[in-house]
Amino acid sequence: MASLPDAVTTLLGAADANSLLRDAEGLAEVLTGCGWTPDVESGRFGTDGWDLLSSAWPPNVSVFFDGDDHPVRVAALAVAAAMKAGPHRWTLESEGPDWSTWSVDDPRWDTDDLDWLVWEGADVVVSLFLSGETPAGPGTLPSHLHLAIERADTPSEGLPRADERARRVLREGSVVDRWYLAGERDLPEDVIAALENDPDPRVRAAAESERWIRERAIDGPPPGE
């Protein structure tokens, strides 16, 4: 079976609430140390065709890989194998079949309903989902996997909006803290304006990217796209 990029394997071994999921600084330090390259957008990293989105409120990581069915299945099975071989003691749960035990050509991929595989341990929850090609309009969406790493103590509904915390991070936080802050949803307008005028160009670029994303979501793409 094909191996995973080193950055993915190393990240799975570093899935810990006291380092990776400690705070913004912990996220950035561990992710870059694992070999992930930060992008302009707040919390986004990449490596070898894999995308990673992370957030500091609450600290969490989501990893994505897409393509044809076969390579995505290979990658998902490799993630599951890495979890079994990792340094932590994990407890595996699933509402559906444990597809991590299947071969890449098992016919059940096309007949059984797949569910999340969920591992718990080291004060974190690691979830893995695989979806095959899906019809979408005149074409199809590619097969993809979604790997999520979250703190076990994070409420299921996430953390509430915290305007005063956002203003405190703006005043007292590091560049990394503010870069992550720029990607949070429902920020006060004064915080958004300050981030767009931040003294550090990385924070400004992240904030401008987030505004473009928000405006695009509201207005839709330009005519002809």
C-alpha positions in Angstrom: 0.0 0.0 0.0 1.3 3.5 -0.9 2.7 5.5 2.0 1.3 8.8 3.2 3.2 12.1 2.9 5.5 12.5 5.9 3.6 15.5 7.0 0.4 13.5 7.3 2.0 10.6 9.2 3.9 12.9 11.5 0.7 14.9 12.2 -1.1 11.7 13.3 1.6 10.9 15.7 1.5 14.5 17.1 -2.3 14.4 17.7 -2.3 15.6 21.3 -4.4 18.1 23.2 -1.4 19.6 25.1 0.7 20.4 22.0 -1.1 20.4 18.7 -4.4 21.5 20.1 -3.2 23.7 22.8 -3.7 27.1 21.1 -2.8 29.1 18.0 0.9 29.0 18.7 0.8 25.2 19.3 -1.1 24.6 16.1 1.3 26.6 14.0 4.4 25.2 15.7 3.4 21.6 15.4 2.0 21.8 11.9 5.1 23.5 10.5 7.3 21.1 12.4 5.4 18.2 10.8 6.2 19.6 7.3 2.9 21.5 6.5 3.4 24.8 4.6 1.2 27.7 5.6 -1.0 29.4 3.0 -2.2 33.0 2.9 -5.7 32.1 4.2 -6.0 32.0 8.0 -5.4 28.5 9.3 -4.8 26.9 5.9 -1.7 24.7 5.2 -0.8 22.2 2.5 1.6 19.4 1.6 1.9 17.1 -1.5 -1.6 17.6 -2.8 -3.2 17.5 0.7 -5.1 20.4 2.2 -5.4 21.3 5.9 -7.7 23.8 7.6 -7.1 24.6 11.2 -8.8 26.9 13.8 -7.7 28.2 17.2 -11.2 28.8 18.6 -11.6 26.0 19.5 -8.3 24.4 18.4 -9.0 21.8 15.7 -7.6 20.5 12.4 -9.3 19.1 9.3 -7.3 17.4 6.5 -8.6 16.8 3.0 -7.5 14.7 0.0 -9.4 14.2 -3.1 -9.1 12.4 -6.5 -10.1 9.2 -8.2 -11.7 6.4 -6.1 -8.6 4.2 -6.0 -5.9 6.6 -4.7 -8.3 8.1 -2.2 -9.2 4.7 -0.8 -5.5 3.8 -0.6 -4.9 7.1 1.3 -7.8 6.5 3.7 -6.6 3.0 4.5 -3.1 4.3 5.0 -4.4 6.8 7.5 -6.2 4.1 9.4 -3.1 1.9 9.4 -1.0 4.8 10.7 -3.5 5.3 13.5 -3.2 1.6 14.5 0.6 1.8 14.4 0.9 5.2 16.1 2.3 6.0 19.5 -1.0 6.6 21.3 -3.5 4.0 22.6 -6.6 4.6 20.6 -10.2 3.3 21.0 -11.9 2.8 17.6 -15.6 3.4 17.2 -17.9 3.4 14.2 -21.7 3.3 13.7 -21.1 1.4 10.4 -18.7 -1.2 9.1 -15.0 -1.0 10.0 -13.9 -0.4 6.5 -10.3 0.1 7.6 -10.1 -3.7 7.4 -11.1 -3.9 3.8 -8.8 -4.2 0.8 -8.8 -1.3 -1.7 -10.7 -3.4 -4.2 -13.3 -4.8 -1.8 -16.8 -4.7 -3.5 -18.3 -3.4 -0.3 -16.9 0.1 -1.1 -19.7 0.4 -3.7 -22.5 -1.3 -1.9 -22.2 -0.5 1.9 -23.0 2.8 3.6 -19.8 4.1 5.0 -19.7 6.0 8.3 -17.0 7.9 10.2 -14.3 5.9 11.9 -13.6 7.6 15.2 -10.6 7.1 17.4 -10.4 8.5 21.0 -7.3 8.9 23.1 -4.7 11.4 24.3 -7.6 13.8 25.1 -8.4 14.1 21.4 -10.9 12.7 19.0 -9.7 11.7 15.5 -12.4 11.1 12.9 -11.9 9.8 9.3 -14.6 9.8 6.6 -14.4 8.6 3.0 -16.8 9.5 0.2 -16.7 8.1 -3.3 -17.5 10.0 -6.4 -20.9 11.8 -6.1 -23.1 13.1 -8.9 -23.3 16.9 -9.0 -25.2 18.6 -11.8 -23.8 17.5 -15.2 -20.6 16.1 -13.7 -19.4 14.4 -10.5 -17.6 15.5 -7.4 -14.3 13.5 -6.9 -13.8 10.9 -4.2 -12.5 12.5 -1.0 -11.4 11.8 2.5 -11.8 14.1 5.5 -9.6 13.6 8.6 -10.6 15.6 11.6 -8.6 16.1 14.9 -10.4 17.8 17.8 -10.1 18.2 21.5 -12.2 15.7 23.4 -13.5 18.5 25.7 -14.8 20.7 22.9 -18.6 21.1 23.0 -20.4 19.5 20.1 -21.8 22.9 19.2 -18.3 24.5 19.3 -17.4 27.5 21.3 -19.6 30.6 21.4 -18.8 34.0 19.9 -16.5 35.9 22.2 -16.1 39.5 21.2 -14.0 40.6 24.2 -11.7 37.7 23.7 -11.2 38.6 20.1 -10.4 42.2 21.0 -7.9 40.9 23.7 -6.2 38.7 21.1 -6.0 41.7 18.8 -4.4 43.8 21.5 -2.1 41.3 23.1 -1.8 38.3 20.7 1.2 37.3 18.6 1.3 37.5 14.8 0.2 33.8 14.8 -2.7 34.5 17.2 -3.9 37.4 15.0 -3.5 35.3 11.8 -5.8 32.7 13.3 -8.1 35.3 14.6 -8.6 36.6 11.1 -10.3 33.3 10.1 -12.8 33.2 12.9 -16.5 33.7 12.0 -18.8 36.4 13.4 -16.1 38.8 14.4 -17.0 42.4 15.4 -16.6 44.9 12.6 -14.0 46.9 14.6 -11.8 43.7 15.0 -12.2 42.9 11.3 -11.1 46.5 10.4 -8.1 46.3 12.7 -7.0 43.0 11.3 -7.2 44.4 7.7 -4.9 47.2 8.9 -2.6 45.0 11.0 1.1 45.9 11.0 2.1 42.4 9.9 1.5 41.7 6.2 0.6 38.0 6.9 -2.3 39.1 9.1 -3.5 41.7 6.6 -3.4 39.3 3.8 -5.4 36.7 5.8 -8.0 39.3 6.8 -8.4 40.5 3.2 -8.8 36.9 2.0 -11.5 36.3 4.6 -13.4 39.4 3.5 -13.2 38.3 -0.1 -14.6 34.9 0.9 -17.5 36.4 2.9 -18.4 38.8 0.1 -18.2 36.0 -2.5 -20.5 33.9 -0.3 -23.1 36.7 -0.1 -22.9 38.0 -3.6 -22.0 34.8 -5.5 -19.5 34.6 -8.3 -19.3 37.2 -11.0 -21.4 36.7 -14.1 -19.9 34.1 -16.4 -18.3 32.0 -13.7 
